[in-house]
Amino acid sequence: MPTETIDLHSHVIAPDADAYPLNPMGGKQSDWSRERPVDDAGMLQAMTLAGVSQSVLVQASTCYGHDNRYVQDCVAKHPHAFIGVFSVDMVSDQAIADIDRWVQAGLSGARVFIAGHTAADKSLRLDDPQGFEAWQYVEAQGIPMCVQIRSDGLDQVETLLQRFPNALVLLDHFARPHLEGGSPYTEAKALFNLARYPNLHFKLTTHNVRESLLGQSTQADFARDVVNAFGADRIAWGSNFPASKGSLAEHVQEARACLSSLSATDQDWIFSGTAKKIYPQLTQA
């Protein structure tokens, strides 16, 4: 078992809709945030039960859009347990000012949301030149940038990796690759081709843990292939709790089972080491 477990990708939903009004990206609130919301107190309780030492709260874009105040307030209230990732419109004229605002407010990383289960706008592109100035700023400031996009948009990710080789980029959910064909995962070739960009890191979440069991794929094959391709020090586990169904303790157990064939060193990187490398604030907390 790993010596420590840090959750790199979780979400919190405020119980007070008046103080934190809904403003979901794309105009549609995610079902999970309505059906099984978890606030800061609930997250702390879930972490205790699951043996998770710290959690990176990622802005629930399909609930609050770019209004990151609840994540900010949770981090300020529980700095020992949480750090936060804010959502930002990278093509906005105010993008750099917004980035500065949330960093000064105590949040540790940024997130750009292009496509997910609830919202996807085909008119938006991650590599829109209007966002290059903001990307240059993020790169210069060393702010980790999470990217929420599906596998059919990985060419856009590659454009940014080439243009901003020093930007620290995290790919949410491995971009949800198609794994059913099994190893060597030829349908996920576009993902594995990104291994040559050392500034790209990956979140291995409950989506990937569960999807690695589909079709001809096995969890041992998936774990081996991604570690061989990218290195364990570029992969970090995140629960996606409560967006993915089940308790946080169940997510942890599933992830440990998925990665159990890896060496203890690789597991330590994925469950805590990579997270601390990306977000030094975790070690400070």
Secondary structure, DSSP 8 states (H G I E B T S, - for coil): --S--EEEEE----S-TTTS----GGG---HHHHHS---HHHHHHHHHHHT--EEEEE--HHHHTT--HHHHHHHHH-TTTEEEEEE--TTSTTHHHHHHHHHHTT--EEEEE-B-SS-B-TT--TT-GGGHHHHHHHHHHT--EEEE--GGGHHHHHHHHHH-TT--EEEGGGG----TT-TT-GGGHHHHGGGG-TTEEEEEEHHHHHHTTSTT--HHHHHHHHHHHH-GGGEEEE--BTTSSS-HHHHHHHHHHHHTTS-HHHHHIIIIIHHHHH-THHHH-
